[in-house]
Amino acid sequence: FGGESKWRKVVKVAVFVVLLAAGLLTMTGNLNLLQFATGG
């Protein structure tokens, strides 16, 4: 079960990284939209 736990940890880290990247993309996208809207 050692390998299974390792793969489970890898999957957890991968999901966390994907969620973090998605959050950063949405945040930067919203900031760009705000700058574009306020900038005219």
C-alpha positions in Angstrom: 0.0 0.0 0.0 3.1 2.3 0.1 2.9 2.9 -3.7 -0.9 3.6 -3.5 -0.4 6.2 -0.7 2.4 7.8 -2.8 0.2 8.0 -5.9 -2.7 9.4 -3.7 -0.3 12.2 -2.5 0.8 12.9 -6.1 -2.8 13.2 -7.2 -3.6 15.5 -4.2 -0.7 17.8 -5.1 -1.7 17.8 -8.8 -5.3 18.8 -8.0 -4.0 21.5 -5.6 -1.7 22.9 -8.3 -4.5 22.9 -10.9 -6.9 24.6 -8.6 -4.3 27.2 -7.6 -3.4 27.9 -11.3 -7.1 28.2 -12.1 -7.6 30.7 -9.2 -4.6 32.8 -10.3 -5.8 32.8 -13.9 -9.3 33.9 -12.9 -7.9 36.6 -10.6 -5.5 38.0 -13.2 -8.3 37.8 -15.8 -10.7 39.8 -13.6 -7.9 42.3 -12.9 -7.2 42.7 -16.6 -11.0 43.1 -17.3 -11.2 45.8 -14.6 -8.2 47.6 -15.9 -9.6 47.4 -19.5 -13.0 48.7 -18.3 -11.6 51.5 -16.3 -8.9 52.4 -18.8 -11.6 53.0 -21.5 
